[in-house]
Amino acid sequence: MTHVGLVTVSDGRPSVGSYVNGFAQDVHRRIAEALHRSGHRVTEVPAPITSNTEAVSAARQVNDARPDLTVVSLPVWAFPQFTMIAAREIEGPLVLFSNVHPEYPGMVGMLAAGGALDQVGRAHSRVWGDISDESVLGRIQSLARAGAAVRGLRGSTFGRIGGRSMGMYTAVANADDWITKFGVDIEEIDQLELVRRADAVSPEIGRHGREWLERHTRSVNYDGARLTPELLERQVRLYHAMRELIDEWHLDFCGIKAQPELTDSYCTPDVAEALLNDPYDWDGGKQPVVCSTEADMDGALTMQLMREVSATPVLFADIRHYHDDLDVWDLCNSGQHATWFAARSNDPTENLSHVELHPAEFYFPAGGASVQHLAAEGEMTFARLTRLDGRYRMQVVPGGFVNFDGDTNDRLMRASTFTWPHAFARLDAPASEILGRYGSNHIHAVPGDIVPELREICRFLDIDFDLLGR
């Protein structure tokens, strides 16, 4: 779970403190206990802050532990300066919490402190109510997940393998912006290094991976030309080479350009991209590593944030086609669509039983397998970091994946590129709005409703939150 910092601010008058500090400490204790019971790690300073000196000391003590979120509790009227001073010493995401009680004006204290933070541009969120209320605790937990996603970016490294693909401006970001705004460094790695390493991987590893895929996928459709056992083993070795690069270069997430150099002259990296995003491979369970196709930087950054919140793989797809007769979008792209989405099962064999490997289409002359499957039904949150006149925004739309009968599924997949992975999506926004102002050809998704967390991520990062359809 996440790491939460906790301090309590109070009244600076000693004569008043003797009456209210006991209540403030009791609220602090109940907050800490509720967070502990929910599995969170808590770093706290239990004594109420009643002076500027204490505000500095307590805030620095908590900040040194680098929590994902710091809660400033204001259960009583508290001098706003204490919150302001503490906030200057706390680097990460911040939330003001008021225990609503008619006898003690904590709400007044929260509004006074929050207004002061607004005046100086210090991003923060606010929560109010009794911590014993599950909805109140849930709000803090949601904020903690958002804070963990934001803090998780800082100090991380993105590996961009190969540069810009096919002229897509939306897939390229400025390294200065990333290190300044997100704390992310960009490591540029040529695709030649990936090819060199793949060629040096043991043939036994290639054979082992190929046989595993042959055993567990629904089918491997060799055609003797664009998909052969030799080409599939090359794709396995390419995946292994990416794992080597990730480990040796300490990459936290990555993207592969692929087109046109790899797909014209070596093989498609579809197998590598799918398995990197999966929580398993032929060696067993593993942590998914976000990998974007076409080296899409803002796509990978979106996926990294969504993965931190959801703790699941993240979909990467093109917004390929809209079937207006069914009000359904076909989200389809050659790579990235982790096989986990085929059934969203903890058992990889269940997911892979829905996966077929097909020969690469004419887009990829070098050949290799395309990883085809259809995403399982369920509620989803769709999102993407885009830029409007140079400023980042998070465009978000709730929705879900749907399936139809077998014949309809097949017909819809064949209407675009049959051999690629597909997700049939219904979005809670009209097609006119999606096509009229959505800022990318790529979109990303995770199971469930993470709209509240994405909203808070935007607040913490000073990014515009754009909820489509609402």
Stockholm file with secondary structure:
# STOCKHOLM 1.0

chainA/1-470         MTHVGLVTVSDGRPSVGSYVNGFAQDVHRRIAEALHRSGHRVTEVPAPITSNTEAVSAARQVNDARPDLTVVSLPVWAFPQFTMIAAREIEGPLVLFSNVHPEYPGMVGMLAAGGALDQVGRAHSRVWGDISDESVLGRIQSLARAGAAVRGLRGSTFGRIGGRSMGMYTAVANADDWITKFGVDIEEIDQLELVRRADAVSPEIGRHGREWLERHTRSVNYDGARLTPELLERQVRLYHAMRELIDEWHLDFCGIKAQPELTDSYCTPDVAEALLNDPYDWDGGKQPVVCSTEADMDGALTMQLMREVSATPVLFADIRHYHDDLDVWDLCNSGQHATWFAARSNDPTENLSHVELHPAEFYFPAGGASVQHLAAEGEMTFARLTRLDGRYRMQVVPGGFVNFDGDTNDRLMRASTFTWPHAFARLDAPASEILGRYGSNHIHAVPGDIVPELREICRFLDIDFDLLGR
#=GR chainA/1-470 SS CCEEEEEEECCSCHHHHHHHHHHHHHHHHHHHHHHHHTTCEEEEEEEEECSHHHHHHHHHHHHHTCCSEEEEECCSCCCHHHHHHHHHHCCSCEEEEECCBTTBCHHHHHHHHHHHHHHTTCCCEEEESCTTSHHHHHHHHHHHHHHHHHHHHTTCEEEEESCCCTTCGGGCCCHHHIIIIICCEEEEECHHHHHHHHHHSCHHHHHHHHHHHHHHSSEECCCSSSSCHHHHHHHHHHHHHHHHHHHHTTCSEEEECCTTHHHHHTCCCHHHHHHHHSSEETTEECCCCCEEETTCHHHHHHHHHHHHHHCSCCEEEEEEEEETTTTEEEEECSSCCCGGGGTCCSSHHHHHTTCEEEECCTTCTTCCEEEECBCCCEEEEEEEEEEETTEEEEEEEEEEECCCCHHHHHHHHHHSCTTSCEEEEEESSCHHHHHHHCCCSEEEEEESCCHHHHHHHHHHHTCEEEETTC
#=GC SS_cons         CCEEEEEEECCSCHHHHHHHHHHHHHHHHHHHHHHHHTTCEEEEEEEEECSHHHHHHHHHHHHHTCCSEEEEECCSCCCHHHHHHHHHHCCSCEEEEECCBTTBCHHHHHHHHHHHHHHTTCCCEEEESCTTSHHHHHHHHHHHHHHHHHHHHTTCEEEEESCCCTTCGGGCCCHHHIIIIICCEEEEECHHHHHHHHHHSCHHHHHHHHHHHHHHSSEECCCSSSSCHHHHHHHHHHHHHHHHHHHHTTCSEEEECCTTHHHHHTCCCHHHHHHHHSSEETTEECCCCCEEETTCHHHHHHHHHHHHHHCSCCEEEEEEEEETTTTEEEEECSSCCCGGGGTCCSSHHHHHTTCEEEECCTTCTTCCEEEECBCCCEEEEEEEEEEETTEEEEEEEEEEECCCCHHHHHHHHHHSCTTSCEEEEEESSCHHHHHHHCCCSEEEEEESCCHHHHHHHHHHHTCEEEETTC
//
